[in-house]
């Protein structure tokens, strides 16, 4: 039988809101640097626009590569500990 998740309890919990605020701050800083970085490098530091474009693409490339690698690592850990299901839930709780 399917049971609905306790949405009301989740939304009213302090750790949930702490996670929301921290996630927002993390992504805001990351995307601010990704969007304002090229302008800063070209106008303030005086980099060539061609070099600025290459440097501006590096964070996106790093996110792609590390996202793929950490996905593989998560799959490896999950397969390695298939018989210990409680450990998987504890290890990947913040990987939403």
C-alpha positions in Angstrom: 0.0 0.0 0.0 1.3 3.4 -1.0 1.7 6.1 1.7 2.2 9.7 1.0 5.3 11.4 2.3 4.8 13.6 5.3 4.9 16.9 3.3 3.5 19.1 6.1 6.1 17.7 8.6 8.9 18.2 6.1 7.9 21.8 5.2 7.6 22.8 8.9 11.0 21.3 9.9 14.0 23.5 10.6 16.6 21.3 8.8 14.5 21.5 5.6 14.6 25.3 5.6 18.3 25.3 6.5 18.9 23.1 3.5 16.8 25.3 1.2 18.6 28.5 2.4 22.1 26.9 2.1 21.3 25.5 -1.3 20.0 28.8 -2.6 23.1 30.6 -1.3 25.4 28.1 -2.8 23.8 28.2 -6.3 23.4 31.9 -6.2 27.1 32.4 -5.6 28.0 29.8 -8.2 25.9 31.2 -11.0 26.8 34.8 -10.1 30.4 34.0 -10.6 29.7 32.1 -13.8 27.7 34.9 -15.3 29.6 37.9 -13.9 33.1 36.3 -14.2 33.6 36.8 -18.0 32.6 40.5 -17.7 34.9 41.0 -14.8 37.8 39.3 -16.5 37.5 41.3 -19.7 36.7 44.7 -18.3 38.6 44.8 -15.0 41.5 42.4 -15.6 41.8 43.3 -19.3 41.8 39.7 -20.6 41.2 39.1 -24.3 37.6 38.1 -25.1 38.7 34.9 -26.6 40.6 33.9 -23.5 37.7 35.1 -21.3 35.3 32.8 -23.1 37.5 29.8 -22.6 38.0 30.6 -18.9 34.3 31.2 -18.5 33.5 27.8 -19.9 35.7 26.0 -17.3 33.2 26.0 -14.4 30.5 24.4 -16.6 33.0 21.8 -17.9 34.1 21.1 -14.3 30.5 20.6 -13.2 29.9 18.2 -16.1 33.0 16.2 -15.4 32.6 16.0 -11.6 28.8 15.3 -11.9 29.6 12.3 -14.1 32.4 11.1 -11.8 30.4 11.5 -8.6 27.5 9.7 -10.2 29.8 6.8 -11.1 31.1 6.8 -7.5 27.6 6.8 -6.1 26.7 3.8 -8.3 29.8 2.0 -7.2 29.1 2.6 -3.5 25.5 1.5 -3.9 26.4 -1.7 -5.7 29.2 -2.5 -3.2 26.8 -2.2 -0.2 23.7 -3.7 -1.8 23.0 -5.8 1.3 23.2 -2.9 3.7 20.3 -0.7 2.6 20.3 1.5 5.7 23.8 2.7 4.9 22.8 3.8 1.4 20.0 6.0 2.8 22.3 7.6 5.3 25.2 8.3 2.9 23.0 9.8 0.1 20.6 11.8 2.3 22.0 15.2 1.1 22.4 14.1 -2.5 19.0 15.4 -3.6 
